[in-house]
């Protein structure tokens, strides 16, 4: 029976483009498919052939427009990104990289305090090289990796929720710029330790941070848009192959 189950692709696209949250769309499509199976089973139990039962079941469910209207009439099911795109794709990308960086700095300070309380250093010896490497790697992740990860996640969320490309481009660009002009460094010579956070977007506008920030912005944008193109092409190619060889697989990919 499942071989002829409708995929409700048009219904799914209508709902996603109208801003219905993906989790509600997945649940609704699954409910429609189960209801379709129940109608087919009911008709076949009454002696109808399978093909006729499937046609009747699809008619009884209603048109794609009517099925979509059931969800579209419930405004509370719309995702936050659809109701407040300016907050999710403009304000959010401006705040998230900075908030993540601040959180990383406070966590680093907390770790330093814990280490200082447990391991006294009466001889004022500088920390070992491996410890400095760990701190440097953490600082690099906080200033380089986190903004890029945030931009990629915003891009994937926009693709998944069928947002307009303009919103996705705005979110990616803002996130990359907001997180690109920061530098976090630390040193400890045994007598004095210092954690320094600098930005090229504020006075005295250090030239080295501005140049590095512009380069990082362009690099991160190239990476994110490469991910965008790759995801879009992968979905297109996979759906094309699945439609030819395995319609059920194509449905699962679309619903995913």
Secondary structure, 3 states (H helix, E strand, C coil): CHHHCCCCHHHHHHHHHCCECHHHHHHHHHHHHHHHHHHHHHHHHCCCCHHHHHHHHHHHHCCHHHHHHHHHCCHHHECHHHHCHHHHHHHHHHHHHHHHHHHHHHHHHHHHHHHHHHCCCCCCCCCCHHHHHHHHHHHHHHHHHHHHHHHHHHHHHHHHCCCCHHHHHHHHHHHHHHHHCEEEEEEECCCCEEEEEEECCCCCCCHHHHHHHHHHHHHHHHHHHHHHHHHHHHHHHHHHHHHHHCHHHHHHHHHC
